[in-house]
Each structure stands twice: as structure tokens, then as C-alpha cells.
Amino acid sequence: MLEEVESWLSRRSWSASDRPLDHLVAARTKDPHRSRVSVVLPALNEEATVGEIVAEIRRELIEKVPLVDELVVIDSGSTDATGEVARRAGARVVHRDAILPRMPTVPGKGEVLWRSLLVTSGDIVCFVDADLKDFSADFVSGTVGPLLTDPSVHFVKAMYDRPLGEATGQGGRVTELVARPLLNLHWPALAGFVQPLGGEYAVRRSLLEQLPFPVGYGVELALLVDALHTVGLDALAQVDVGVRKHRHQDGQALGRMAATIYRTAQLRLSRGPLVRPEITQFERGPGGFVPRTHAVDTEERPPMREITEYAARQAA
């Protein structure tokens, strides 16, 4: 590990308990015009978990203490009761297709995160995945905390244990097999991040609006790499929030995710065209193995500050 990274780990890695809630609320009062917090949950068919997450954030960080200013669920085309459950629990629910309708939507998590900037107003935007189980408000307060207390910090990732079934620390398979090797080899300054692909992180809006967003699963890697080049390593940080439990994907889905991560990294390394933006996988059928070919996400959305509607809203 680079000496620079070892130093960063000692200075920019914290625990959620390092910043008690009363300290964070006090920090907000010192600069209320730059400390509004928006929490965004991208959600697709998450009726089983989204309500508990929303309810926990409302109870702990809106009603008990005034830390979160707006709580928004972006429904990316759910066919279940995700939107209704989230609304009942206390979130504002916005459908992905209702945001920036002049630009047709495409499937993907990054698409939803990018569009969320147009329907939120916080100076700090905190993203939380909607499939988490046994959710703790520490995921929000922990990642938001450094941004409220240290103006030199711009981007904070949550770090945590990721159990796979009963096995401790075996989750995050795409992280360990693809993302971590790529980061260590090509962006060694980011080798200190425990969960580089984690979906829980808080970022200053002023940084987010400068960054392009891959429309799919590569968005987390892309934002981290691009943030490094935009504001430097010392503006990035991570906070330990404990344990993350969520729904795990099957091997086929993980393969597609891995291909998307590799493609995202390749684009940032070369900024050139892909040779073949597809991945072929195999499923056993009645007559043997059957190839299934899937497109790898290749589209990216431009920095939000380049969008006319966003610029007009900011100027209003």
C-alpha cells in the first residue's frame, strides 16, 4: 500500500460513534445555508424493505433530531407496492420517468441517482440502497457527519461487514474479485476504501454536479474514481457503520455487474470505445448449456451542471 494511502487511512477513516448526533446538529446550526441534507433511496421492487428504512430515518434523524431535511425515494419502475409503502412510511416518492421527461430514461441505478439531483435541494446528498435489512440510521448520520463537521471533506463512503448467509465477511464478491484488483492496480490511491462499491455514501452537491454518471451498476466505481481526480484523495473519507445486510444476487447477475464494473474502469483508463460491450453467460437447458448474451451498460449521463433545467433551477 502506498505511504500516502496509509496516512489517509489514519486521518480519513472514522467510526459513526466518533460524531454523536448532538454534535452534528450543533454543526448544522453554525452554517445552516450550507448544511441541508437530502437522503435519496433508489428503489426497484423493494416493498419488503423500503418502508422500514424510511421509517427509521424519519424517526431517528427527522423527528428525534433535525438532521435530515428531505427524504426522497426514487421509484425506477417498480411493479410492486414500493412507492405506496415508501410514501406511507413518510418519504416523498418520485417516479424516475417524471424527472427530466425530455430525456427518455434508461434502466439502471446510475440513471436514478443522476436524476435525483433534479428533485432534491440538499447541499449534502446521501444515497442509501433500498434493499437493506436491519437498517440503522448510522448509515446516514455516519456518512453525513464528516461533511457537516469538516469543510475539507467532500465525499464519504460507508464501510461495514457484509455477511453472506451465516458466513461473516463473505459478501461483496464483485468488490473482491473485480473492483478491488482494478483499484489497486490502476488507482492505488483508492486502495484504502473498504467498500468501494457500497451504495451508502454522502457527497457535497457541489461535487456531484460536476461528475458524469454511468447509467448502470458502474456508477459507484465511477463516482469514486472521478471524485479522486476532481478533488483529491484528502477530500475523500470513509466511516464504519457496522454491518450491512441485504438481498444477494445470483452468480449470473454478479457476472453482469462485474462486466459493467470492468467496462466503467476501462472507459476511465482509455476514454476510448469498447471493442465489444457485451457479456455472454451460460445456463443449462434441456439440451445442454445455452448461451445468453447481455449488453453491458455503455451510456453515461453528463455532469448535472450541464443540464439546462438544472442550471435554471439553481439560478431561481
Salt bridges, closest charged atoms under 4 A:
GLU46 OE1 - ARG247 NH1 2.98
GLU56 OE1 - ARG59 NH2 2.52
GLU60 OE2 - ARG59 NE 3.55
GLU60 OE2 - LYS64 NZ 3.12
GLU63 OE2 - ARG58 NE 3.79
ASP69 OD2 - ARG28 NH1 2.86
ASP69 OD1 - ARG36 NH1 3.83
GLU70 OE1 - ARG92 NH2 3.23
GLU84 OE2 - ARG88 NH1 2.81
ASP97 OD2 - HIS95 ND1 3.90
ASP97 OD1 - ARG96 NE 2.93
GLU111 OE2 - ARG115 NE 2.81
GLU111 OE1 - ARG301 NE 2.67
ASP129 OD1 - LYS109 NZ 2.79
ASP129 OD2 - ARG244 NH2 2.66
ASP131 OD2 - HIS246 ND1 3.54
ASP134 OD2 - LYS245 NZ 3.35
ASP150 OD2 - ARG12 NH1 3.04
GLU176 OE2 - ARG180 NH2 2.81
GLU200 OE1 - ARG244 NE 2.63
GLU220 OE2 - LYS109 NZ 3.06
ASP226 OD2 - ARG268 NH2 3.03
ASP226 OD1 - ARG271 NH2 3.72
ASP234 OD1 - ARG11 NH1 2.40
ASP234 OD2 - ARG12 NH2 3.45
GLU278 OE1 - ARG276 NH2 3.61
GLU283 OE1 - ARG292 NE 3.56
GLU299 OE2 - ARG301 NH1 3.22
GLU300 OE2 - ARG263 NH1 3.65
GLU300 OE2 - ARG268 NH1 2.78
GLU309 OE2 - ARG102 NE 2.48
